[in-house]
């Protein structure tokens, strides 16, 4: 089984323009992500997918593999599918967001192992315990699992609603995905679904079409970079680590 890891990196960002090239302790963020991701043992190829020449040049400058993709893709899945069309020898594609410089490469290997041990599995992702201060935060996407650790639903609202108290710790979704290549290509062609459009959560398209999404859980927490405040926090962490 040949596994590839793709890191989408769009230059445009409403809250943090030029995010992939934002400096983190002396290196652009996309390099920090790439260096973390390439510590994973299972993938054989690591690819940055961008729509901007500046990001393309930056990745080449530190020796990374990078491809240019269409700037007009409506979703991240469409961008990922474009890469999948080029890399026809891949069996599984793992998608790590380009704004996750604290990513743990062990999660990438754990996702890969799911597909090595389950021939039927088509899609998988990651979740971590939800903090109480995130209960009412729409940007903290919640997920509820069945007994097989497959996602039952993702929501920006708190699920399940605690009528009295939680039986299990509620979970927060982390946007790392793994797909079988052919499923990814098929998934990108599916029409947007009602819940997907209502919640603005693309992964609901798979659930609404009857496909399972396996979820691995981790106690690790990551600082995604969406705002200047996030960037300052991550800079402080890396500067402390590299003293």
ZIGIQUI-V630022 format. One record per helix or strand of 2 or more residues. SS is the DSSP state (h for helix, s for strand). FROM is the first residue (numbers start at 1). TO is the last residue. Records with the same first field share a line. If there is no record, write none. Layout:
SS->FROM-TO  FROM-TO
This chain:
s->3-9  23-24  27-28  45-50  66-68  92-95  123-129  142-145  150-155  171-180  214-218
h->19-21  29-37  53-61  76-86  105-117  132-134  181-189  194-199  204-208  228-241
